[in-house]
Amino acid sequence: MAGLKLIYMGTPDFAVPALAALMEAGHEIAAVYSQPPRPAGRGQKPKPSPVHAFAEKHGLIVRTPENFKSAQARAEFAACKADLAVVAAYGLILPEAVLNAPRFGCLNIHASLLPRWRGAAPIQRAILAGDRETGVSVMQMEKGLDTGPVLKMQSVAITAKTTAASLHDALAALGAEMITEVLADYARGAPPDAVPQAQLSGQPCYAHMLTRAEGRIDWTETAEALERKIRALNPWPGVWCVYGENQKRLKIHAAEIAEGRTESAAGEVLDKNLTVACGGGTALRLVTVQPEGKKPMDGTAFFNGGGIAAGTAFH
């Protein structure tokens, strides 16, 4: 079975396993497209994306256009004469000229069960919403945001222990496995064995991009919603609150729903286990926290060390 000539388009860590899997499967990577290097760290020096760094390490051609508005950028893409372009969390909307340039078009590895959670942050939004499952969809790209027909879909359970970090890694690995299976069909001769299926009808939901502001905790929400939020926004942007006259910041890395009901005001620290009153009479025990300027620690240890006292109000 001959390999395909591919263009690969991706930016974050999520997109690295699929690129590695396609290389291992024997496909030719004509070029890798990634978002341009962005300032990072204290020195704010431009830093290549994870996909960019991986591709350069393996001697692949890397291109980082800001967009595809110029005729030159579109011409360079078309000049690759690729059989397919594989896209995974690239971060740019592709114009029709780009979508149609490869012989078989462009395939996208999307981290949700489409049409649920189209858009930029499907992993986090699925946890935030309390979904019991999510997964990966390999879809044929078309004009429109994650609207194309699906060639392959596979689900993954979301448990009470699932964090955005753990789900990210599981779906990245699954996406790598699925795209190699789909491309094996193409390599045997088009069309693939998997016939693209239109997405299910009904109202799609959109996974809007995360913002830092979403990490600020609102104690009037229920403990159930806040516990999901802590898992969903781990590691970025993280969940935090403030307390005391100096409005010190406390990051919350892990929590669990406390048993029983409380009539205390939302945000009040209830006991030495760092249990905090939440909305609807519920309460949340902060298992792992990180005070300003310190390393993560057990919530009870933070309390016992004098970092906080019962009756303190978190905001």
Buried (B, 14 or more C-beta within 10 A) or exposed (E): EEBBBBBBBBBBBBBBBBBEBBBEBEBEBBBBBBBEBEEEEEEEEEBBBBBBBBBBEEEBEBBBBEEBEEEEBBEBBBEBEBBBBBBBBBBBEBBEBBBBBBBBBBBBBBBBBBBBBBBBBBBBBBBBBEBEEBBBBBBBBBEEEBBBBBBBBBEBEBEEEBBBEBBBBBBBBBBBBBBBBBBBBBBEEEEBEBEBEEBEEEEBBBBEEBEEEBBEBBBBBBBBBBBBBBBBBBEEBBBBBBBEEEEBBBBBBBBBBBEEEBEBEBBBBBEEBBBBBBBBBBBBBBBBBBBEEEEEBBBBEBBEEEBBEEEBBBE
